[in-house]
Amino acid sequence: MLRIGLTGGIAAGKSAVATELGRLGAVVIDADLLARAVVEPGMPGFDEVVRTFGTDVLGPDGALDRPALGRLVFGDSAARETLNRIIHPRVRAEAARLIDDSPADAVVVEDIPLLVETHQAARFHLVLVVDAPDEVRIARMIERRGMDREDAEQRIAAQAPRDERRAAADAVLVNDGTLEALVAATQALWDIRILPFAANLVHGRPARTRPPAAPDHHGADVPAGLAGTHGLARRLASKLTAALPAGVAVEPGPGSDVVVAEVLVRPGPGEDLAAVSAAVAAAGFPRAEVPRGSDAGVHRSGTDTVIHRSADPALDVTVTVLPVGAGLLPEES
């Protein structure tokens, strides 16, 4: 199963991308819809919201008055955090149930507006960010949603800045043009990157071809199918840290770029090397067949070292799992 975290700022075009990915065959789990469902009347989340914020957030029908609640929290970061603590754990639990019910070979897309703000990026094979300049998004909110400029700016300010979202991105779809262009870019990403990535995971094999070097534009002009932003080794280390036992150290290696990176995995004493290797594979880095005697440009130390490569065809990534209890390699000392 390939798990994708989809996010983007308000009015960036994330919903259009989610719709297209669903049409192409992905299982799309919409966090906004789940967030509404977990606070419907009769649900425990509803009761907690009313206890916390009072009956002023209720409408005449007894359900939540969402615009009133939105006005309350978007202007107050403490109130927003309180609401998030009520809603987000319930949304994640329901999303986990839906994922468990999905086929083992599915592409599962979790549409999460606050993915970056809630620090969820590390649990996905791929984080896809839909991005647009702030002024473009403000204009869309004014023209399409009838907001005044102050309200639109407040909504943007309540979310993570664009730079923070892009720093978490494994792929970026820039939506500063037409809807047709965004849909075409989404289709290209699906064909070039997502489908091969998913197939590689199902078959337990690394990607067979290495990608071309990405242009150095910090993700802004990277074509569909290529990786999104710099800091690749840092992001991959975070994903592996989240997937591995606490006794395993993960270190970004040299050469981090938009599409090229190395990561070292050091199992601690008592760890099972085979189990660690299996967890690395499940995180998106199947074991590679490395010819005996070949250095392949990666670190090695002894016969127990295991080499993994990314299943993502847009990346040139090597993950080296060192022998249990291994210290620093000679070249690093």
MARMIVO-980844 format. One record per residue (C-alpha): z, y, x; residue in three letters; residue number from 0. Coordinates in nm, 4 decimals. Each point is the difference from the previous one (the first is absolute). Example, Ala and Ser with C-alpha at 12.3 -4.5 7.8 and 13.67 -1.06 7.14 Angstrom:
REM MARMIVO-980844
> c3, c2, c1, aa, i
> 0.7800, -0.4500, 1.2300, ALA, 0
> -0.0660, 0.3440, 0.1370, SER, 1
This chain:
REM MARMIVO-980844
> c3, c2, c1, aa, i
> 0.0000, 0.0000, 0.0000, MET, 0
> -0.0988, 0.3415, 0.1307, LEU, 1
> 0.2476, 0.2686, -0.1028, ARG, 2
> -0.1167, 0.3611, -0.0064, ILE, 3
> 0.2185, 0.3031, -0.0579, GLY, 4
> -0.2051, 0.2768, -0.1636, LEU, 5
> 0.1318, 0.3547, 0.0008, THR, 6
> -0.1060, 0.3621, -0.0018, GLY, 7
> 0.1269, 0.3405, -0.1006, GLY, 8
> -0.0234, 0.1251, -0.3550, ILE, 9
> -0.3622, 0.0715, -0.1017, ALA, 10
> -0.1366, -0.1609, 0.3171, ALA, 11
> -0.1964, -0.2646, -0.1940, GLY, 12
> 0.2228, -0.3035, 0.0453, LYS, 13
> -0.0357, -0.1117, -0.3619, SER, 14
> -0.3797, -0.0033, 0.0283, ALA, 15
> 0.0250, -0.2209, 0.3093, VAL, 16
> 0.2453, -0.2328, -0.1755, ALA, 17
> -0.2351, -0.0316, -0.2966, THR, 18
> -0.2937, -0.0849, 0.2244, GLU, 19
> 0.1979, -0.2536, 0.2026, LEU, 20
> 0.1033, -0.1670, -0.3238, GLY, 21
> -0.3626, -0.0115, -0.1139, ARG, 22
> -0.0961, -0.1600, 0.3314, LEU, 23
> 0.2522, -0.2782, -0.0525, GLY, 24
> 0.3367, 0.1114, 0.1375, ALA, 25
> 0.3254, -0.0616, -0.1848, VAL, 26
> 0.1231, 0.3568, -0.0478, VAL, 27
> 0.3701, 0.0619, -0.0573, ILE, 28
> 0.0536, 0.3581, -0.1178, ASP, 29
> 0.3425, 0.1314, 0.0990, ALA, 30
> -0.0337, 0.2926, -0.2429, ASP, 31
> -0.0491, -0.2365, -0.2941, LEU, 32
> 0.2918, -0.2132, 0.1157, LEU, 33
> 0.2123, 0.3132, 0.0423, ALA, 34
> -0.0675, 0.0863, -0.3622, ARG, 35
> 0.0734, -0.3523, -0.1196, ALA, 36
> 0.3386, -0.0286, 0.1728, VAL, 37
> 0.1329, 0.3108, -0.1783, VAL, 38
> -0.1235, -0.0777, -0.3487, GLU, 39
> 0.2716, 0.0137, -0.2703, PRO, 40
> 0.2033, -0.3171, 0.0043, GLY, 41
> -0.0464, -0.0568, 0.3741, MET, 42
> 0.2947, 0.0334, 0.2414, PRO, 43
> -0.1896, 0.2652, 0.1939, GLY, 44
> -0.0271, 0.2173, -0.3115, PHE, 45
> 0.3738, -0.0145, -0.0560, ASP, 46
> 0.0715, 0.0958, 0.3598, GLU, 47
> -0.2379, 0.2972, -0.0088, VAL, 48
> 0.1651, 0.1357, -0.3158, VAL, 49
> 0.3487, -0.0508, 0.1432, ARG, 50
> -0.1027, 0.1828, 0.3173, THR, 51
> -0.2084, 0.2895, -0.1339, PHE, 52
> 0.1291, 0.0394, -0.3535, GLY, 53
> -0.1611, 0.0033, -0.3421, THR, 54
> -0.2070, 0.3103, 0.0837, ASP, 55
> -0.2571, -0.2351, 0.1533, VAL, 56
> -0.0549, -0.1748, -0.3353, LEU, 57
> -0.2747, 0.0877, -0.2444, GLY, 58
> 0.0215, 0.0102, -0.3807, PRO, 59
> -0.1008, -0.3672, -0.0152, ASP, 60
> 0.2924, -0.1068, 0.2176, GLY, 61
> -0.2185, -0.0924, 0.2959, ALA, 62
> -0.0031, 0.1850, 0.3305, LEU, 63
> -0.1621, 0.3435, -0.0092, ASP, 64
> -0.1911, -0.0548, 0.3228, ARG, 65
> -0.1225, 0.3591, 0.0467, PRO, 66
> 0.3582, 0.1248, -0.0395, ALA, 67
> 0.1277, -0.2583, 0.2486, LEU, 68
> -0.2839, 0.0875, 0.2362, GLY, 69
> 0.0841, 0.3706, -0.0086, ARG, 70
> 0.3623, -0.0827, 0.0754, LEU, 71
> -0.0596, -0.2182, 0.3038, VAL, 72
> -0.3061, 0.1554, 0.1604, PHE, 73
> 0.1935, 0.3188, 0.0684, GLY, 74
> 0.3151, -0.1747, 0.1220, ASP, 75
> -0.0217, -0.2428, 0.2927, SER, 76
> 0.3469, -0.1453, -0.0648, ALA, 77
> -0.0825, -0.0705, -0.3646, ALA, 78
> -0.3326, -0.1514, 0.1051, ARG, 79
> 0.1722, -0.2337, 0.2454, GLU, 80
> 0.2466, -0.1044, -0.2689, THR, 81
> -0.2816, -0.0816, -0.2405, LEU, 82
> -0.1814, -0.1940, 0.2723, ASN, 83
> 0.3106, -0.2096, 0.0649, ARG, 84
> 0.0055, -0.0952, -0.3669, ILE, 85
> -0.3672, -0.0798, -0.0389, ILE, 86
> -0.1334, -0.1304, 0.3309, HIS, 87
> 0.2095, -0.3176, 0.0380, PRO, 88
> -0.0961, -0.1034, -0.3540, ARG, 89
> -0.3673, 0.0713, 0.0674, VAL, 90
> 0.0064, -0.2082, 0.3189, ARG, 91
> 0.1634, -0.2913, -0.1777, ALA, 92
> -0.2647, -0.0012, -0.2729, GLU, 93
> -0.2790, 0.0386, 0.2579, ALA, 94
> 0.1389, -0.2986, 0.1911, ALA, 95
> -0.0134, -0.2093, -0.3175, ARG, 96
> -0.3644, 0.0954, -0.0584, LEU, 97
> -0.0886, -0.0807, 0.3615, ILE, 98
> 0.1642, -0.3401, -0.0257, ASP, 99
> -0.2204, -0.0701, -0.3026, ASP, 100
> -0.3214, 0.0924, 0.1875, SER, 101
> -0.2313, -0.2598, 0.1617, PRO, 102
> 0.0679, -0.0827, 0.3635, ALA, 103
> -0.3436, 0.1314, 0.1020, ASP, 104
> 0.0234, 0.3242, -0.1990, ALA, 105
> -0.0435, 0.3526, 0.1293, VAL, 106
> 0.3081, 0.1712, -0.1427, VAL, 107
> -0.0021, 0.3792, -0.0094, VAL, 108
> 0.3271, 0.1762, -0.0713, GLU, 109
> -0.0752, 0.3526, -0.1218, ASP, 110
> 0.3085, 0.1940, 0.1143, ILE, 111
> -0.0064, 0.3828, -0.0107, PRO, 112
> 0.3194, 0.0280, 0.2092, LEU, 113
> -0.0696, -0.2847, 0.2424, LEU, 114
> 0.0629, 0.2188, 0.3046, VAL, 115
> 0.2996, 0.1813, -0.1467, GLU, 116
> 0.1682, -0.3314, -0.0810, THR, 117
> -0.0772, -0.1503, 0.3438, HIS, 118
> -0.1972, -0.3001, -0.1258, GLN, 119
> -0.3008, 0.0094, 0.2350, ALA, 120
> 0.1225, -0.2787, 0.2297, ALA, 121
> -0.0098, -0.2671, -0.2718, ARG, 122
> -0.3778, 0.0171, -0.0467, PHE, 123
> -0.2819, -0.1539, 0.2008, HIS, 124
> -0.1970, 0.3186, -0.0641, LEU, 125
> 0.1056, 0.3473, -0.1119, VAL, 126
> -0.2861, 0.1894, -0.1612, LEU, 127
> 0.0413, 0.3760, -0.0405, VAL, 128
> -0.2241, 0.2074, -0.2251, VAL, 129
> -0.0006, 0.3488, 0.1458, ASP, 130
> -0.1213, 0.3452, -0.1035, ALA, 131
> 0.0864, 0.3499, 0.1227, PRO, 132
> 0.2844, 0.1738, -0.1830, ASP, 133
> -0.2235, 0.2772, -0.1322, GLU, 134
> -0.2406, -0.2542, -0.1466, VAL, 135
> 0.2870, -0.1777, -0.1747, ARG, 136
> 0.1433, 0.3257, -0.1323, ILE, 137
> -0.3388, 0.0931, -0.1438, ALA, 138
> -0.0278, -0.3417, -0.1685, ARG, 139
> 0.3437, 0.0314, -0.1588, MET, 140
> -0.0809, 0.3468, -0.1311, ILE, 141
> -0.3459, -0.0939, -0.1313, GLU, 142
> 0.0612, -0.3539, -0.1256, ARG, 143
> 0.3678, -0.0028, -0.0951, ARG, 144
> 0.0490, 0.3563, -0.1196, GLY, 145
> 0.2802, 0.0727, 0.2468, MET, 146
> 0.0682, 0.3446, 0.1335, ASP, 147
> -0.0178, 0.0459, 0.3746, ARG, 148
> 0.3769, 0.0177, 0.0523, GLU, 149
> 0.0551, -0.3300, -0.1802, ASP, 150
> -0.2800, -0.1666, 0.1983, ALA, 151
> 0.1430, 0.1221, 0.3296, GLU, 152
> 0.3465, -0.1209, -0.1001, GLN, 153
> -0.1355, -0.3480, -0.0761, ARG, 154
> -0.1638, -0.0165, 0.3418, ILE, 155
> 0.3138, 0.1266, 0.1746, ALA, 156
> 0.2066, -0.2736, -0.1698, ALA, 157
> -0.2036, -0.2691, 0.1773, GLN, 158
> -0.0386, -0.0897, 0.3661, ALA, 159
> -0.2288, 0.2321, 0.1984, PRO, 160
> -0.3523, -0.1241, 0.0640, ARG, 161
> 0.0742, -0.0568, 0.3696, ASP, 162
> 0.2814, -0.2426, -0.0848, GLU, 163
> -0.2194, -0.2029, -0.2330, ARG, 164
> -0.2813, -0.0110, 0.2518, ARG, 165
> 0.2378, -0.1120, 0.2752, ALA, 166
> 0.0786, -0.3059, -0.2140, ALA, 167
> -0.3665, -0.0721, -0.0764, ALA, 168
> -0.1845, -0.3070, 0.1216, ASP, 169
> -0.3054, 0.1314, -0.1845, ALA, 170
> -0.0832, 0.3416, -0.1444, VAL, 171
> -0.2400, 0.0822, -0.2815, LEU, 172
> -0.0700, 0.3733, 0.0044, VAL, 173
> -0.0661, 0.1359, -0.3496, ASN, 174
> -0.1151, 0.3567, 0.0429, ASP, 175
> -0.3334, -0.0516, -0.1760, GLY, 176
> -0.1288, -0.1726, -0.3111, THR, 177
> 0.1431, -0.2940, -0.1900, LEU, 178
> -0.3216, -0.1903, 0.0712, GLU, 179
> 0.0532, 0.0429, 0.3747, ALA, 180
> 0.3586, -0.1236, -0.0274, LEU, 181
> -0.1050, -0.3074, -0.1982, VAL, 182
> -0.2755, -0.0772, 0.2514, ALA, 183
> 0.2466, 0.0286, 0.2902, ALA, 184
> 0.2420, -0.2312, -0.1807, THR, 185
> -0.2741, -0.2571, -0.0541, GLN, 186
> -0.0941, 0.0182, 0.3687, ALA, 187
> 0.3616, -0.0471, 0.1063, LEU, 188
> 0.0259, -0.3038, -0.2291, TRP, 189
> -0.3135, -0.1617, 0.1398, ASP, 190
> 0.0405, 0.0907, 0.3668, ILE, 191
> 0.3691, -0.0438, 0.0477, ARG, 192
> 0.2071, -0.1249, -0.2938, ILE, 193
> -0.1951, -0.3119, -0.0949, LEU, 194
> -0.0365, -0.1266, 0.3602, PRO, 195
> 0.3676, 0.0771, 0.0673, PHE, 196
> 0.1058, -0.1989, -0.3072, ALA, 197
> -0.2262, -0.2940, 0.0906, ALA, 198
> 0.1357, -0.0076, 0.3549, ASN, 199
> 0.3563, -0.0150, -0.1300, LEU, 200
> -0.0822, -0.2839, -0.2389, VAL, 201
> -0.1594, -0.2029, 0.2805, HIS, 202
> 0.2614, 0.0922, 0.2623, GLY, 203
> -0.2507, 0.1384, 0.2461, ARG, 204
> -0.0290, 0.3263, 0.1955, PRO, 205
> -0.2872, 0.2356, -0.0656, ALA, 206
> -0.3094, -0.1253, 0.1798, ARG, 207
> -0.1504, 0.3306, 0.1072, THR, 208
> 0.1518, 0.2993, 0.1696, ARG, 209
> -0.0557, 0.3398, -0.1627, PRO, 210
> -0.1741, 0.2942, 0.1625, PRO, 211
> 0.2185, 0.2789, 0.1338, ALA, 212
> 0.1048, 0.2440, -0.2714, ALA, 213
> -0.0765, 0.3725, 0.0343, PRO, 214
> 0.2944, 0.2060, 0.1187, ASP, 215
> 0.0555, 0.2066, -0.3151, HIS, 216
> 0.3512, -0.1202, -0.0888, HIS, 217
> -0.1395, -0.1944, -0.2926, GLY, 218
> -0.1752, 0.2895, -0.1738, ALA, 219
> -0.3566, -0.1117, 0.0622, ASP, 220
> 0.0402, -0.3714, 0.0631, VAL, 221
> -0.2640, -0.1926, -0.1972, PRO, 222
> 0.1068, -0.2417, -0.2715, ALA, 223
> 0.1025, -0.3289, 0.1520, GLY, 224
> 0.1466, 0.1428, 0.3181, LEU, 225
> 0.3679, 0.0652, 0.0592, ALA, 226
> 0.1598, 0.3185, -0.1170, GLY, 227
> 0.2160, 0.1835, 0.2511, THR, 228
> 0.1532, -0.0057, 0.3458, HIS, 229
> 0.3326, -0.1726, 0.0634, GLY, 230
> -0.1414, -0.3455, -0.0703, LEU, 231
> 0.2371, -0.1885, 0.2327, ALA, 232
> 0.2993, 0.1784, -0.1523, ARG, 233
> -0.1053, -0.0955, -0.3533, ARG, 234
> -0.0667, -0.3610, 0.0971, LEU, 235
> 0.3350, -0.0272, 0.1759, ALA, 236
> 0.1679, 0.1215, -0.3188, SER, 237
> -0.1818, -0.2607, -0.2090, LYS, 238
> 0.0956, -0.2790, 0.2381, LEU, 239
> 0.3610, 0.1161, 0.0217, THR, 240
> 0.0203, -0.0146, -0.3792, ALA, 241
> -0.1500, -0.3515, -0.0057, ALA, 242
> 0.2028, -0.1573, 0.2824, LEU, 243
> 0.3662, -0.1042, 0.0344, PRO, 244
> 0.2475, 0.2582, 0.1265, ALA, 245
> 0.0338, -0.1798, 0.3337, GLY, 246
> -0.3639, 0.0608, 0.0922, VAL, 247
> -0.0950, 0.3134, 0.1941, ALA, 248
> -0.3370, 0.1643, -0.0665, VAL, 249
> -0.1458, 0.2489, 0.2459, GLU, 250
> -0.3211, 0.2032, -0.0239, PRO, 251
> -0.2123, -0.0685, 0.3052, GLY, 252
> -0.2326, 0.2298, 0.1941, PRO, 253
> -0.3360, 0.1185, -0.1225, GLY, 254
> 0.0865, 0.1019, -0.3566, SER, 255
> -0.2936, 0.1656, -0.1707, ASP, 256
> -0.1532, 0.0214, -0.3464, VAL, 257
> -0.1357, -0.3566, 0.0173, VAL, 258
> 0.1336, -0.1487, 0.3279, VAL, 259
> 0.3603, -0.1024, 0.0671, ALA, 260
> 0.2240, -0.2600, 0.1634, GLU, 261
> 0.3440, -0.1022, -0.1228, VAL, 262
> 0.2564, -0.2174, 0.1781, LEU, 263
> 0.2363, -0.2267, -0.1942, VAL, 264
> 0.3100, -0.1256, 0.1821, ARG, 265
> 0.1972, -0.2713, -0.1825, PRO, 266
> 0.3690, 0.0104, 0.0855, GLY, 267
> 0.2048, -0.2989, 0.1213, PRO, 268
> 0.0264, -0.2652, -0.2678, GLY, 269
> -0.3117, 0.1093, -0.1882, GLU, 270
> -0.2608, -0.2610, -0.0928, ASP, 271
> -0.3252, 0.0964, 0.1734, LEU, 272
> -0.2118, -0.1892, -0.2546, ALA, 273
> 0.1718, 0.1757, -0.2917, ALA, 274
> -0.0434, 0.3401, 0.1638, VAL, 275
> -0.3689, -0.0753, 0.0629, SER, 276
> -0.0457, -0.1048, -0.3644, ALA, 277
> 0.1621, 0.3238, -0.1215, ALA, 278
> -0.2306, 0.2043, 0.2259, VAL, 279
> -0.2993, -0.1832, -0.1498, ALA, 280
> 0.1199, 0.0665, -0.3556, ALA, 281
> 0.0352, 0.3699, 0.0833, ALA, 282
> -0.3761, 0.0151, 0.0601, GLY, 283
> -0.0378, -0.1279, 0.3564, PHE, 284
> -0.1149, -0.3645, 0.0129, PRO, 285
> 0.0350, -0.2006, 0.3170, ARG, 286
> -0.2956, 0.0386, 0.2347, ALA, 287
> -0.1629, -0.2768, 0.1977, GLU, 288
> 0.0086, 0.1320, 0.3566, VAL, 289
> -0.1928, -0.2007, 0.2617, PRO, 290
> 0.2277, -0.1453, 0.2676, ARG, 291
> -0.0042, 0.2154, 0.3112, GLY, 292
> -0.1388, 0.3053, -0.1801, SER, 293
> 0.2035, 0.3200, 0.0193, ASP, 294
> -0.1904, 0.1631, -0.2912, ALA, 295
> 0.1602, 0.3318, 0.0872, GLY, 296
> 0.3424, -0.0946, -0.1382, VAL, 297
> 0.3470, -0.0668, 0.1387, HIS, 298
> 0.1076, -0.3569, 0.0694, ARG, 299
> 0.3122, -0.1623, 0.1379, SER, 300
> 0.0135, -0.3790, 0.0165, GLY, 301
> -0.1540, -0.2699, -0.2109, THR, 302
> 0.2051, 0.0844, -0.3132, ASP, 303
> -0.1609, 0.3398, -0.0494, THR, 304
> -0.1956, 0.0128, -0.3266, VAL, 305
> -0.2892, 0.2395, -0.0537, ILE, 306
> -0.0793, 0.1366, -0.3464, HIS, 307
> -0.2862, 0.2232, -0.1107, ARG, 308
> -0.0393, 0.2182, -0.3065, SER, 309
> -0.1715, -0.1415, -0.3087, ALA, 310
> -0.1121, 0.3551, -0.0811, ASP, 311
> -0.3673, 0.0371, 0.1019, PRO, 312
> 0.0462, 0.3737, 0.0532, ALA, 313
> 0.2592, -0.0458, 0.2740, LEU, 314
> 0.0025, -0.1257, 0.3579, ASP, 315
> 0.3633, -0.1095, 0.0218, VAL, 316
> 0.1773, -0.2590, 0.2115, THR, 317
> 0.3561, -0.1115, -0.0725, VAL, 318
> 0.1611, -0.1935, 0.2844, THR, 319
> 0.2998, -0.2156, -0.0927, VAL, 320
> 0.1951, -0.0620, 0.3189, LEU, 321
> 0.2115, -0.3086, 0.0769, PRO, 322
> 0.3422, -0.0057, -0.1631, VAL, 323
> 0.2417, 0.2152, 0.1962, GLY, 324
> -0.2702, 0.1394, 0.2300, ALA, 325
> 0.0926, 0.3132, 0.1901, GLY, 326
> -0.2309, 0.2695, 0.1274, LEU, 327
> -0.3335, -0.1102, 0.1319, LEU, 328
> -0.0460, 0.0687, 0.3731, PRO, 329
> -0.2631, 0.2678, -0.0612, GLU, 330
> 0.2382, 0.1865, -0.2332, GLU, 331
> 0.2999, 0.0056, 0.2352, SER, 332
